[in-house]
Amino acid sequence: MDYWKSLDVHHHENWEAFELSPAAPKRLWLLTTRADHAYWDVEYADGDGLVFGSEGHGAPDWLHTKMEGQRLTIPHKNDTLRSLNLSTSVGIVAYEGLRQLR
């Protein structure tokens, strides 16, 4: 990526270090197929963060448990279809948040 040096990247040793970091978002949303609420049903706030699992395996079970009540999904017309590409999913949800926050 030619813009990598322009990003404000923070590396953390583990999830606990991330949560304790001053740079941690105020509120997190886990995007997953294992959610009851759609990404458009949330009022996003300044300082929110979005969490996406890996493209091949999704988020680990411990994170699903930890983020109960903070899980969102991108609804599909047909539940038998595979999930969306990770970069497409990030774009869909990130731009909904930006749309709401303007």
VENBEL-V518830 format. One record per helix or strand of 2 or more residues. SS is the DSSP state (H for helix, E for strand). FROM is the first residue (numbers start at 1). TO is the last residue. Records with the same first field share a line. If there is no record, write none. Layout:
# VENBEL-V518830
SS->FROM-TO, FROM-TO
This chain:
# VENBEL-V518830
H->4-6, 15-20, 39-41, 61-66, 86-101
E->27-31, 37-38, 48-52, 71-73
